[in-house]
Amino acid sequence: MGDTCDPISLLEARVDALERKLFGHESLDNFDTSDSVVDLLLKSQTLISTAVSSREKINAFVKRIDFLEQILDPTYEDSLVDRNARVEVVLMMENEFRETAERLKMLQDMIDVLESEKIRSVPQNRLDKLQTSVADLAEKTQETNNKIKELAVCYAQIMNSFTKAFCQMDNALKQLEIEANPRKVYD
């Protein structure tokens, strides 16, 4: 039980099996097998370590690998946000959650209709046409909405221009009235 459960022995056995699969039994004799894959990996690691040891930038990067792995962990961002911030986000999205729950309830109420035999018997090509027409209508609706927004912005700009013009005319009219009616000086 001591030799067969030893992790190094198991690893060497797996590497030997991998070498046999890669090289085959016959061709294993044609290759220099004095260096096993593990030995080659150790040599490569030693060469890389000696090459990297003289470079400061690479050493700094290697020292920060643990930190980088921590940052790249998908749960890292969750640990940065405190509980109060999470509660605030959920409270801000409360209306959206309620709307989604209402839509889900409506969908569950309509499940009998949606899974009826009439809907199942609709041919796929007809569904594809309907889907295409709905997508086209959604695109046209979006274009129309964009045009309406542009027109609303233009309208607001025109109204601002009119307001400024009326203010300027009002000021000019006041100035003319003041100049036309000079103050009477009382003795």
C-alpha positions in Angstrom: 0.0 0.0 0.0 3.0 2.3 0.6 4.4 2.3 -3.0 1.2 2.2 -5.0 -0.4 5.1 -3.1 2.7 7.3 -3.3 1.7 10.4 -5.4 5.1 10.5 -7.1 4.9 6.8 -8.1 1.4 7.3 -9.4 2.5 10.3 -11.4 5.5 8.4 -12.9 3.2 5.5 -13.8 0.8 7.9 -15.5 3.7 9.6 -17.3 5.0 6.3 -18.5 1.5 5.3 -19.7 1.3 8.7 -21.5 4.7 8.1 -23.1 3.6 4.7 -24.3 0.5 6.2 -25.9 2.5 9.0 -27.5 5.4 7.0 -28.8 4.0 3.5 -29.0 5.8 0.4 -27.7 8.0 -0.1 -30.7 9.1 3.4 -31.3 9.9 4.0 -27.6 13.2 2.1 -28.3 14.1 4.6 -31.1 14.0 7.6 -28.8 16.5 8.6 -26.1 14.5 7.6 -23.0 17.3 8.4 -20.6 15.5 11.6 -19.8 11.9 11.0 -18.9 9.2 13.7 -19.3 9.4 14.6 -15.7 13.2 15.1 -15.9 12.7 17.2 -19.0 10.1 19.3 -17.2 12.4 19.8 -14.3 15.2 20.9 -16.6 12.9 23.3 -18.4 11.7 24.7 -15.1 15.3 25.2 -13.9 16.3 26.9 -17.2 13.2 29.2 -17.0 13.9 30.0 -13.3 17.5 30.9 -14.0 16.5 33.0 -17.1 13.8 34.8 -15.1 15.9 35.4 -12.0 18.0 38.1 -13.6 15.0 40.1 -14.9 13.4 42.5 -12.4 10.2 43.1 -14.3 9.4 39.4 -14.7 10.3 38.8 -11.0 7.9 41.5 -10.0 5.2 39.9 -12.2 5.9 36.4 -10.7 5.6 37.8 -7.2 2.2 39.3 -8.1 0.7 36.2 -9.6 -1.1 35.3 -6.4 -2.6 38.7 -6.3 -3.6 38.5 -10.0 -5.2 35.2 -9.5 -7.2 36.7 -6.6 -8.3 39.6 -8.7 -9.3 37.4 -11.6 -11.4 35.2 -9.3 -15.1 35.9 -10.2 -16.0 36.1 -6.5 -13.4 38.8 -5.8 -15.7 41.7 -6.6 -18.3 40.4 -4.2 -15.8 40.5 -1.4 -15.1 44.2 -2.1 -18.7 45.3 -1.8 -20.0 45.6 1.7 -23.3 44.3 2.8 -25.0 47.8 3.0 -24.1 48.5 -0.6 -25.6 45.2 -1.7 -28.8 45.9 0.2 -28.9 49.4 -1.4 -28.5 47.9 -4.9 -31.3 45.4 -4.2 -33.6 48.1 -2.9 -32.9 50.2 -5.9 -33.9 47.3 -8.2 -37.0 46.5 -6.1 -39.4 47.8 -8.8 -37.7 45.9 -11.5 -37.9 42.7 -9.4 -41.6 43.3 -8.7 -42.3 43.8 -12.5 -40.4 40.6 -13.3 -42.3 38.7 -10.7 -45.6 40.1 -12.1 -44.6 39.0 -15.6 -43.6 35.6 -14.4 -47.0 35.3 -12.7 -48.8 36.3 -15.9 -46.7 33.7 -17.8 -47.6 31.0 -15.3 -51.3 32.0 -15.6 -51.0 31.7 -19.4 -49.1 28.4 -19.4 -52.2 26.4 -20.4 -52.7 28.6 -23.4 -49.0 28.6 -24.4 -48.7 24.8 -24.2 -52.0 24.2 -26.0 -52.2 21.9 -29.0 -53.2 24.8 -31.3 -49.8 26.5 -30.6 -47.9 23.2 -30.9 -49.5 22.5 -34.3 -48.3 25.7 -35.8 -45.7 24.9 -38.5 -42.1 26.0 -37.8 -41.9 28.1 -41.0 -44.9 30.1 -40.0 -43.3 30.7 -36.5 -40.1 31.8 -38.3 -42.0 34.3 -40.4 -43.8 35.6 -37.3 -40.5 35.9 -35.5 -39.0 37.8 -38.4 -41.9 40.1 -38.7 -41.8 40.8 -34.9 -38.1 41.5 -35.1 -38.7 43.9 -38.1 -41.5 45.7 -36.2 -39.2 46.0 -33.2 -36.5 47.5 -35.4 -38.9 49.9 -37.0 -40.3 50.9 -33.6 -36.8 51.6 -32.4 -36.1 53.7 -35.4 -39.4 55.6 -34.9 -38.6 56.1 -31.2 -35.2 57.5 -32.1 -36.8 59.9 -34.7 -39.3 61.0 -32.1 -36.5 61.6 -29.6 -34.6 63.7 -32.2 -37.7 65.7 -33.0 -38.4 66.3 -29.3 -34.8 67.6 -28.9 -35.3 69.8 -31.9 -38.6 71.1 -30.5 -37.0 71.8 -27.2 -34.2 73.7 -28.9 -36.7 75.7 -31.0 -38.7 76.5 -27.9 -35.6 77.6 -26.1 -34.7 79.8 -29.0 -38.2 81.4 -29.0 -37.9 82.0 -25.2 -34.6 83.7 -25.6 -35.8 85.8 -28.5 -38.9 86.8 -26.6 -36.8 87.7 -23.5 -34.5 89.8 -25.7 -37.5 91.5 -27.3 -39.1 92.1 -23.9 -35.8 93.6 -22.6 -35.5 95.7 -25.7 -39.1 96.9 -25.5 -38.6 97.8 -21.8 -35.5 99.8 -22.7 -37.4 101.6 -25.5 -40.3 102.4 -23.1 -37.9 103.7 -20.5 -36.1 105.9 -23.1 -39.5 107.1 -24.6 -40.9 108.2 -21.2 -38.1 110.2 -19.5 -38.5 110.8 -15.9 -40.0 114.1 -15.0 -38.0 116.1 -12.7 -40.0 117.7 -9.9 -38.8 120.9 -8.4 
